Amino acid sequence: MSFKSTVQKKLNSGSSINADELYVKIKPYKYVSFDIFDTLVKRNVENPTDVFRLMERKVGKGFADKRIRAEREARKGLVNSGRKEVTMEDIYSYFPASERKKLKDLELNTEFQLLIPNRPVIDVYNRCLKEGKTVFITSDMYWPQETTERLLEKIGVVSYKRLYLSSSRQAVKSDGSLFTLLVNTEHINSRELIHIGDSKAGDYAEPQKLGVKAIQIPRYTKNIKYRGDENYSSLRMNYLNTFINNVVPCTNDPYYKFGFAQFGKVLWGYANWIHDVAKEKGITKLFFLARDGYIMKKAYDICVEDHSIETKYLEVSRRSLRGPILWMDYSFETILNMVVNAKLVSIESIFDGLGMDIDRYQEQLDQYGFHRDTIFDRRTIFLDEKLKQLLTDLTTDIIENSKKEYSLLTEYLKQEGVLGKFGIVDIGYAGSMQRYLTQTLNKLEIQHQITGFYLGVADFYKKNEVDGLDLDLNGYLFDFKHNPHAVDCRSSFVGLFETLFLEQGGSVKRYTRENGRVVAERYPYEYLKDGKPTEEYLKIKEIQHGAIDFVSIASEDPLLSEFKYKSTELFDGIYKIGTDPNPYDLKLFADMEFYDEGITQRLAAPKSMTHYILHKNDLKNDFLQCRWKIGFMKRLLKLNLPYQKIYLALHRLR
């Protein structure tokens, strides 16, 4: 964007329009006039000339400049003609006769694709009609009258008394003649008329010279606190950013707006990518895995209308898939690998992973000096001989419980049709769910060919390619299996990222029979306390509500699909919040609670610097356990430092 354009945009920018406040100013007037462009309607591009840049994609490079020059020349021709406004016929007279109709039709069709109702002003318009006011539409525009009427009808602007359009009336707002024509034609007192528009001269200064009250509304309104690629010189990002700003529903909820503006883009892009890869690989069945797959499936089913691919929600978890296969290999190392993910491992989580009630084994715990609150360090747990002996003593119970769970899991998988060639969809990152499912189906001798669709495939995916398994893993945001030089773009804020996907239900524990079917038994939901939703629950719900609303609106817009956005472009907003949070971002997310492997902690809640000076070990432990490390550092230090670079340097030293 040029310096001049930047200045003009700043001068014509303002806060979001409040419909109630606007109507209060209009209420005393009997007659109300509305401008059209940037008042009743908005374009989903930054500038009107961006319409020609979009057309250029279909008619060839150089068209935009030719179209701008043609209008400039047509306006010069008005000087000696006695007319005040150009028409589309005038403009396209500078193009070859054989191309004129095609280009005029394309311009109008492109405009119709881009134009959407300016919802707050439309609300005021409708309220004026409801209150019995007489409404006029007054606009400087070269469009034909009939086309403009069709546009107004398309956006729901009906029941106005008359349309005063400069191209058909040959009078303009910019010198006041169109308002003079309106007042004289309608035989009204100019002081009973109020006009609303975005131009300082044509919509504000000129009508007031005639005694008409005027309200200038901002041409550009920032309806969201946007973080992302705001490079408006790029047509693709220009369109995406303006689209989001224009269509976001009127709400003051910051979590909804974040979901709409940031999370929704990623879900929309991911869903379309899944479908493209599935079609390429000839997959006709997709299983979205609990719990992260719940919101993914909602997005996919909205985006994709392809009945040749069946979608199902499969209620599985690491726990529900790992426990049932332990009887095949119940070595100490296998058991620990099943449950050891966090840096600190509780003995209660080990028993839970085995599907065994720890309270039934108090005698054995006492024998080895353990209690239900015993915690192990992941770095040394494999060397703990007492724990190894305890689990050896429990071998019979481990095998018995595993086989029972295995039987029910087998029934569930067959019941849900998990066989043949299919895809599984999950957040990622190493394919452990795919591995456990593959091993289970192998033992059951059920033929299968599984393709994994993940938001990311991390560099540690090989840990699941054991026993000769070569997993078909595919990552959307990053994919180390297919690109060893990929970048794990969410590693420094993994807790913040994963929080966005949570289903509003507990993790799958095991399976049970209910009314003749095998159903999932769930753990209690972490975000419910005493049966009531926590603040985190309500925030996540609003984020997902906003995201799904974006997906619904975006999936109906043909231009968004045409641009084929890269995953990095759609993820950029979340990435910036995660790696370079500002105070507003920290206020929204830092104190949100995150639950992982039985441990509850806030995403980025360091203690005071004074505390860490006095307790140095606490700083190390708190930082290592934190799931939004950059948020932790910035909140602690309160300085503008290159935190992502610091994190990556620390990560390399681990």
C-alpha positions in Angstrom: 0.0 0.0 0.0 1.4 3.4 -1.0 2.1 6.2 1.6 -0.8 8.2 0.2 -3.2 5.3 0.4 -2.0 4.6 4.0 -2.7 8.2 5.0 -6.1 8.2 3.3 -7.1 4.9 5.0 -6.1 6.3 8.4 -8.1 9.4 7.9 -11.1 7.4 6.8 -10.9 4.8 9.6 -12.8 4.5 12.8 -14.1 2.2 15.4 -16.9 -0.3 14.7 -20.3 1.1 14.0 -22.8 0.8 16.9 -26.2 0.5 15.4 -28.1 1.7 18.5 -25.9 4.8 18.8 -26.3 5.6 15.1 -30.1 5.3 15.2 -30.4 7.6 18.2 -28.9 10.4 16.0 -31.3 9.5 13.2 -34.5 9.2 15.3 -35.6 12.9 15.2 -35.7 13.0 11.4 -38.7 12.2 9.2 -36.6 11.4 6.0 -33.4 9.4 5.9 -31.0 9.0 3.0 -28.3 6.3 2.8 -25.2 6.1 0.6 -24.6 2.6 -0.9 -20.9 1.7 -1.2 -19.0 1.5 2.1 -22.2 2.4 3.9 -25.0 -0.1 3.1 -22.6 -2.5 1.5 -18.9 -3.4 1.9 -16.4 -4.9 -0.6 -14.3 -7.8 0.6 -11.2 -6.0 -0.8 -9.3 -3.1 0.5 -9.8 -0.7 -2.4 -12.4 -0.4 -5.2 -9.6 -0.8 -7.8 -8.9 -4.3 -6.3 -12.0 -5.4 -8.2 -10.0 -4.9 -11.4 -7.0 -6.8 -10.0 -9.3 -9.7 -9.4 -10.7 -9.5 -12.9 -7.1 -9.5 -14.2 -6.7 -13.1 -13.0 -9.3 -14.1 -15.7 -8.7 -11.6 -18.5 -4.9 -11.2 -18.4 -2.2 -9.1 -16.9 -2.4 -5.3 -17.5 -6.2 -5.1 -17.4 -6.4 -3.3 -14.0 -4.2 -0.4 -15.3 -6.2 -0.2 -18.5 -9.5 -0.1 -16.6 -8.3 2.6 -14.3 -7.0 4.7 -17.3 -10.3 4.2 -19.1 -12.4 5.6 -16.2 -9.9 8.5 -15.9 -10.3 9.4 -19.6 -14.1 9.0 -19.4 -14.2 11.5 -16.5 -12.1 13.9 -18.5 -14.6 13.7 -21.3 -17.4 15.0 -19.0 -15.9 18.5 -18.9 -17.3 19.5 -22.3 -20.3 17.2 -22.4 -22.5 19.0 -19.9 -23.0 15.7 -18.0 -21.9 15.1 -14.4 -21.4 11.3 -14.1 -19.8 8.7 -16.3 -21.5 5.4 -17.1 -20.1 1.9 -17.7 -20.8 2.5 -21.4 -18.5 5.5 -21.3 -15.8 3.7 -19.5 -15.8 0.6 -21.7 -15.9 2.6 -24.9 -12.1 2.7 -24.5 -11.9 -1.0 -25.0 -12.3 -2.9 -28.2 -16.0 -3.3 -29.2 -15.7 -7.1 -29.3 -14.6 -7.2 -25.6 -17.0 -4.6 -24.1 -20.0 -6.8 -23.1 -17.8 -9.6 -21.8 -15.8 -7.2 -19.6 -18.8 -5.2 -18.3 -20.5 -8.5 -17.3 -17.4 -9.8 -15.7 -16.9 -6.5 -13.7 -20.5 -6.6 -12.4 -20.3 -10.3 -11.6 -17.1 -9.8 -9.7 -18.6 -6.9 -7.8 -21.6 -9.0 -6.9 -19.2 -11.7 -5.5 -17.4 -9.1 -3.4 -20.2 -7.1 -2.0 -21.8 -8.0 1.3 -24.2 -6.1 3.6 -22.7 -3.7 6.1 -24.7 -5.3 8.9 -24.8 -2.5 11.5 -26.0 0.0 8.9 -28.5 -2.5 7.4 -29.9 -2.9 10.9 -30.3 0.9 11.2 -31.9 0.9 7.7 -34.5 -1.7 8.7 -35.2 0.1 12.0 -35.9 3.3 10.1 -38.5 1.4 7.9 -40.1 -0.2 11.0 -40.4 3.2 12.7 -42.3 4.6 9.6 -39.5 6.8 8.3 -39.3 7.6 4.5 -36.0 6.2 3.2 -34.1 7.2 0.1 -30.9 5.7 -1.4 -28.5 8.4 -2.7 -25.2 7.4 -4.3 -22.5 8.5 -6.8 -22.0 5.5 -9.0 -21.4 4.7 -12.7 -23.5 1.4 -12.5 -26.7 1.2 -14.4 -29.9 1.8 -12.4 -31.3 -1.7 -12.9 -28.1 -3.3 -11.8 -27.9 -1.2 -8.6 -31.5 -2.1 -7.8 -30.6 -5.8 -8.1 -27.7 -5.3 -5.8 -29.8 -3.6 -3.2 -32.4 -6.4 -3.4 -29.6 -9.0 -3.0 -28.4 -7.5 0.3 -32.0 -7.1 1.6 -32.4 -3.4 1.0 -36.0 -3.0 -0.1 -39.0 -0.8 0.6 -37.1 2.5 0.0 -39.1 5.2 -1.7 -36.6 6.1 -4.4 -33.1 5.5 -5.7 -31.1 8.6 -6.6 -28.1 7.3 -8.6 -25.7 9.8 -10.2 -25.3 7.7 -13.4 -29.0 7.8 -14.2 -29.9 11.2 -12.7 -26.8 13.0 -14.0 -26.4 14.8 -10.7 -23.8 14.1 -8.1 -23.3 14.3 -4.3 -19.8 15.8 -4.7 -21.3 19.2 -5.7 -24.6 18.8 -3.8 -26.7 18.6 -7.0 -27.9 15.1 -6.2 -29.2 16.3 -2.8 -30.8 19.3 -4.4 -32.6 17.0 -6.9 -33.8 14.8 -4.1 -35.2 17.6 -2.0 -36.9 19.3 -4.9 -38.3 16.1 -6.5 -39.7 14.9 -3.2 -40.9 18.3 -2.1 -39.5 18.0 1.4 -38.0 20.3 3.9 -34.2 19.8 3.8 -34.0 20.2 7.6 -36.2 17.1 8.0 -33.8 15.0 6.0 -30.6 13.3 7.4 -28.0 11.5 5.2 -25.6 8.8 6.2 -22.4 8.0 4.2 -18.7 7.6 4.3 -17.3 10.5 2.1 -16.3 13.6 4.0 -17.1 15.8 1.0 -20.0 14.2 -0.8 -21.7 12.6 2.2 -21.0 15.1 4.9 -19.9 18.6 3.8 -22.1 19.1 0.7 -25.5 18.1 2.1 -25.0 20.3 5.1 -24.6 23.3 2.8 -28.2 22.7 1.8 -29.4 22.4 5.3 -29.5 18.6 5.2 -28.2 17.0 8.4 -25.4 14.5 7.7 -23.5 11.8 9.5 -20.2 10.6 8.2 -19.4 7.0 9.1 -15.9 5.5 8.8 -15.1 3.9 5.5 -12.7 1.4 7.2 -13.6 -0.1 10.6 -11.4 -2.5 12.5 -13.9 -5.0 13.8 -11.4 -7.4 15.2 -8.0 -7.2 16.9 -6.3 -8.9 13.9 -3.0 -10.7 14.2 -1.7 -12.2 11.0 -0.3 -11.5 7.6 -1.7 -8.0 6.9 0.2 -7.5 3.6 -2.6 -5.9 1.6 -0.4 -5.6 -1.5 -0.9 -9.3 -1.8 -4.3 -9.8 -3.4 -4.9 -13.1 -1.7 -4.2 -11.8 1.8 -6.0 -8.5 1.0 -9.1 -10.5 0.3 -8.8 -12.8 3.3 -8.2 -10.0 5.8 -10.9 -7.8 4.4 -13.4 -10.7 4.2 -12.8 -11.6 7.9 -13.1 -8.0 9.0 -16.3 -7.4 7.0 -18.2 -10.6 7.9 -17.3 -11.1 11.6 -20.6 -11.0 13.5 -21.2 -8.0 15.8 -20.1 -9.2 19.3 -17.8 -7.9 22.0 -16.7 -11.4 23.1 -12.9 -11.5 22.4 -12.8 -15.3 22.4 -15.5 -15.6 19.8 -13.6 -13.1 17.6 -10.4 -14.9 18.1 -12.1 -18.1 17.0 -13.6 -16.5 14.0 -10.6 -14.5 12.8 -7.8 -17.0 13.7 -8.8 -20.5 14.6 -11.6 -20.7 12.0 -9.1 -20.1 9.1 -7.0 -23.0 10.2 -9.9 -25.4 10.5 -11.3 -24.3 7.1 -7.9 -24.8 5.4 -7.3 -28.1 7.2 -10.7 -29.5 6.3 -10.2 -28.7 2.6 -6.6 -30.1 2.7 -7.9 -33.4 4.2 -10.5 -33.7 1.4 -7.9 -33.0 -1.4 -5.5 -35.6 -0.1 -8.2 -38.1 0.6 -9.5 -37.8 -3.0 -5.9 -38.0 -4.3 -5.3 -41.3 -2.4 -8.7 -42.8 -3.2 -9.9 -42.9 0.4 -13.7 -43.2 0.8 -13.9 -43.4 4.6 -12.6 -41.0 7.2 -12.5 -41.5 11.0 -12.1 -38.4 13.1 -10.5 -39.4 16.4 -11.8 -38.2 19.8 -11.3 -35.7 21.3 -9.5 -33.3 19.0 -11.2 -34.7 16.0 -14.7 -33.5 17.1 -14.3 -29.9 16.0 -12.3 -31.0 13.0 -15.2 -33.2 11.8 -17.7 -30.4 12.3 -15.5 -28.2 10.1 -15.0 -30.9 7.5 -18.7 -31.7 7.2 -19.5 -28.0 6.7 -16.8 -27.5 4.1 -17.1 -30.6 2.1 -20.2 -31.7 0.2 -18.8 -35.0 -1.2 -21.0 -38.0 -0.3 -18.4 -40.3 -1.9 -16.4 -40.0 1.4 -18.1 -41.3 4.5 -17.1 -39.5 7.8 -17.4 -40.9 11.3 -16.5 -39.8 14.8 -14.4 -42.6 16.4 -14.3 -42.5 20.2 -10.8 -43.6 20.9 -7.8 -42.4 22.9 -4.3 -43.4 23.6 -5.6 -44.9 26.8 -8.4 -46.9 25.2 -6.1 -48.3 22.5 -3.0 -48.9 24.5 -4.5 -50.8 27.5 -6.2 -53.5 25.4 -2.9 -54.7 23.7 -0.8 -54.9 26.9 -1.5 -58.6 27.3 0.5 -59.2 24.2 3.6 -57.4 25.7 3.4 -56.4 29.3 7.1 -55.8 29.9 8.1 -53.0 32.3 9.4 -50.8 29.5 6.2 -51.3 27.4 4.0 -50.4 30.3 6.0 -47.2 31.1 6.2 -46.2 27.4 2.4 -46.5 27.4 1.9 -43.9 30.2 5.1 -41.8 30.3 4.5 -38.6 28.3 4.7 -35.9 30.9 7.9 -35.0 32.7 6.4 -36.0 36.0 4.6 -39.3 36.2 2.2 -40.2 39.1 1.7 -43.8 40.2 -2.0 -43.2 40.0 -1.7 -42.4 36.2 0.2 -45.7 35.8 -2.6 -47.7 37.4 -5.2 -45.7 35.4 -3.3 -46.5 32.2 -3.5 -50.2 33.1 -7.3 -49.9 33.8 -6.8 -50.9 37.4 -8.3 -49.2 40.5 -5.3 -48.1 42.6 -7.4 -48.3 45.8 -7.6 -52.1 45.5 -3.9 -52.4 45.7 -3.0 -50.5 48.9 -1.3 -53.5 50.4 1.0 -53.9 47.5 1.8 -50.2 47.5 2.6 -50.3 51.2 4.9 -53.3 50.6 7.1 -51.2 48.3 6.8 -47.9 50.1 4.5 -46.2 47.6 1.3 -44.2 48.1 -1.3 -42.9 45.7 0.4 -39.5 45.5 3.8 -40.9 44.6 5.4 -39.0 41.7 8.3 -40.2 39.4 10.7 -38.3 37.2 10.5 -39.4 33.6 14.3 -39.3 33.4 14.7 -41.9 36.1 11.5 -43.9 36.2 12.9 -46.7 34.0 15.6 -47.4 36.6 13.2 -47.7 39.5 13.5 -51.4 40.6 10.8 -51.2 43.2 8.2 -50.0 40.7 9.4 -52.7 38.3 8.9 -55.4 41.0 5.5 -54.0 41.9 4.3 -54.3 38.3 5.8 -57.7 38.0 3.7 -58.8 41.0 0.6 -57.5 39.3 1.2 -59.3 36.0 -1.9 -61.6 36.4 -4.3 -58.7 37.0 -2.7 -56.6 34.2 -3.2 -59.5 31.7 -6.7 -60.2 32.8 -7.8 -56.6 32.6 -6.1 -56.0 29.3 -7.8 -59.0 27.7 -11.2 -57.8 29.0 -10.6 -54.4 27.4 -9.3 -56.0 24.3 -12.5 -57.9 23.8 -14.7 -54.8 24.1 -12.4 -52.7 21.9 -12.5 -55.4 19.2 -16.3 -55.3 19.2 -16.3 -51.5 19.1 -14.0 -51.4 16.1 -16.0 -54.0 14.1 -19.2 -52.2 15.1 -17.9 -48.9 13.7 -16.6 -50.5 10.5 -13.0 -49.9 11.1 -11.5 -52.0 8.3 -10.2 -51.8 4.8 -8.8 -48.6 3.3 -9.5 -45.6 5.4 -8.1 -42.4 6.8 -7.9 -41.2 10.4 -7.9 -37.5 11.4 -6.3 -36.2 14.5 -4.1 -33.4 15.8 -0.9 -35.4 15.5 2.1 -35.5 16.0 3.9 -38.8 15.9 1.2 -41.2 14.8 0.9 -43.1 18.2 -2.8 -43.6 17.8 -2.3 -44.9 14.2 0.4 -47.2 15.6 -1.8 -48.6 18.3 -4.8 -49.0 16.0 -2.6 -50.7 13.4 -1.2 -53.2 16.0 -4.7 -53.9 17.2 -6.1 -54.6 13.7 -3.0 -56.7 12.9 -3.7 -58.9 16.0 -7.3 -59.2 15.0 -6.3 -60.2 11.5 -8.5 -57.4 10.1 -7.3 -56.2 6.7 -6.6 -52.5 6.8 -4.7 -49.7 5.0 -4.6 -46.6 7.2 -3.7 -43.1 6.1 -3.1 -40.6 8.9 -4.2 -36.9 8.4 -2.6 -34.7 11.1 -2.2 -31.0 11.7 1.5 -31.8 12.1 3.9 -34.7 11.8 6.7 -34.1 14.3 10.4 -35.0 14.0 9.9 -37.8 16.6 7.4 -39.8 14.4 10.0 -42.6 14.0 9.4 -43.7 17.6 6.1 -45.2 16.4 7.5 -46.9 13.4 8.5 -50.0 15.4 8.4 -53.7 14.5 8.6 -52.9 10.8 5.7 -50.5 10.7 5.8 -47.9 8.0 3.0 -45.5 8.9 1.4 -43.4 6.2 1.5 -40.1 8.0 0.6 -36.7 6.4 0.9 -33.3 8.1 -0.8 -30.1 7.2 1.2 -27.4 9.0 4.5 -29.3 9.1 5.5 -32.8 8.0 8.9 -34.2 9.0 8.2 -37.5 7.4 8.0 -36.0 3.9 10.3 -33.0 4.6 13.2 -33.5 7.1 13.8 -29.7 7.0 10.2 -28.9 8.1 9.6 -26.5 11.1 7.5 -27.5 14.0 5.6 -24.2 14.2 3.7 -24.9 17.4 6.3 -26.4 19.7 6.8 -23.3 21.8 3.0 -22.9 22.5 1.7 -26.4 22.3 -0.6 -26.1 25.2 -2.3 -23.0 23.8 -2.6 -24.6 20.4 -4.1 -27.9 21.7 -6.6 -26.1 24.0 -8.4 -24.8 20.9 -9.4 -28.3 19.8 -10.9 -29.7 23.0 -14.2 -31.5 22.7 -16.6 -30.6 25.5 -16.4 -34.1 27.0 -13.9 -36.2 29.0 -11.3 -38.4 27.4 -12.2 -42.0 26.4 -11.2 -44.4 29.1 -12.4 -47.8 27.9 -15.6 -49.4 26.4 -18.7 -50.9 27.9 -22.0 -52.4 26.7 -25.1 -50.3 26.7 -28.4 -51.2 25.1 -26.9 -53.9 22.9 -24.0 -51.7 21.6 -20.5 -51.1 22.7 -20.0 -47.5 23.7 -17.2 -45.4 25.1 -16.8 -44.9 28.8 -15.4 -41.4 29.4 -13.4 -39.8 32.2 -15.0 -36.8 33.9 -14.6 -33.7 31.9 -11.7 -31.6 33.2 -13.4 -28.3 32.6 -16.4 -29.1 34.8 -16.2 -28.4 38.5 -19.1 -29.6 40.7 -21.1 -30.1 37.6 -20.7 -26.5 36.5 -18.6 -25.2 33.5 -15.3 -23.5 34.4 -14.3 -20.2 32.9 -12.0 -22.2 30.5 -14.9 -24.3 29.3 -16.9 -21.2 28.4 -13.9 -19.5 26.7 -13.1 -22.6 24.6 -16.8 -23.0 23.7 -16.8 -19.4 22.4 -13.6 -19.9 20.5 -15.0 -22.9 18.8 -18.3 -21.2 18.2 -16.5 -18.4 16.4 -14.4 -20.8 14.4 -17.3 -22.9 13.1 -19.2 -19.7 12.2 -16.2 -18.6 10.1 -16.0 -22.1 8.5 -19.7 -21.9 7.6 -19.4 -18.4 6.0 -16.0 -19.1 4.3 -17.2 -22.4 2.8 -19.9 -20.5 0.9 -17.5 -18.0 -0.6 -16.1 -19.1 -4.0 -13.2 -16.7 -4.1 -11.6 -18.0 -0.9 -11.4 -21.5 -2.4 -10.0 -20.1 -5.7 -7.0 -18.6 -3.9 -5.8 -22.0 -2.5 -4.2 -20.5 0.7 -1.1 -22.1 2.1 -1.3 -23.5 5.6 1.3 -21.0 6.8 -0.8 -18.1 5.6 -3.9 -19.4 7.5 -1.8 -20.3 10.6 0.1 -17.0 10.7 -2.3 -15.3 13.2 -2.1 -18.1 15.8 1.6 -18.3 15.2 2.2 -14.7 16.0 0.1 -14.9 19.2 2.0 -18.0 20.2 5.5 -16.7 19.5 5.2 -13.0 19.9 2.2 -12.3 22.3 1.3 -8.8 23.1 -0.3 -7.8 26.4 -3.8 -8.3 25.0 -2.9 -11.9 24.0 -1.5 -12.7 27.4 -4.5 -11.3 29.1 -6.8 -13.5 27.0 -4.9 -16.8 27.3 -2.0 -16.9 29.9 -4.2 -17.8 32.9 -6.2 -20.5 31.1 -5.9 -23.9 32.7 -4.4 -26.8 30.7 -4.9 -30.4 31.7 -2.3 -33.0 30.6 -1.6 -36.5 31.9 -3.4 -35.7 35.2 -1.6 -32.5 35.9 -3.4 -29.1 35.9 -1.5 -25.9 35.2 -2.0 -22.5 33.7 -0.7 -21.9 30.3 1.7 -19.2 31.2 1.6 -18.2 34.9 5.1 -17.6 36.2 5.7 -16.7 39.8 7.4 -13.4 40.6 11.0 -12.7 39.7 11.7 -12.2 43.3 10.4 -15.7 44.1 12.7 -17.2 41.4 15.7 -15.4 42.6 15.2 -17.0 46.0 14.1 -20.4 44.6 16.1 -21.0 41.4 15.0 -24.6 41.0 11.4 -23.5 40.9 12.2 -21.4 37.8 13.6 -24.4 36.0 10.7 -26.7 37.0 8.0 -24.2 36.2 9.5 -23.4 32.8 9.9 -27.0 31.8 6.3 -27.9 32.8 4.8 -24.8 31.2 2.9 -25.5 27.9 3.3 -21.9 26.5 6.9 -21.2 27.1 7.1 -17.9 25.2 4.1 -16.6 27.1 5.8 -17.7 30.3 9.1 -15.8 29.4 7.3 -12.6 28.2 5.0 -12.5 31.2 8.0 -13.0 33.6 10.5 -10.6 32.0 8.0 -8.0 30.6 10.5 -7.0 27.9 10.4 -6.9 24.2 12.9 -9.6 23.4 13.2 -12.2 20.5 11.5 -14.9 22.6 11.1 -17.3 19.8 14.8 -17.3 19.0 15.6 -17.6 22.7 13.2 -20.6 22.9 14.8 -22.3 19.9 18.3 -21.8 21.3 17.2 -23.4 24.6 15.5 -26.2 22.7 18.7 -27.0 20.9 20.6 -27.2 24.2 18.2 -29.6 25.9 
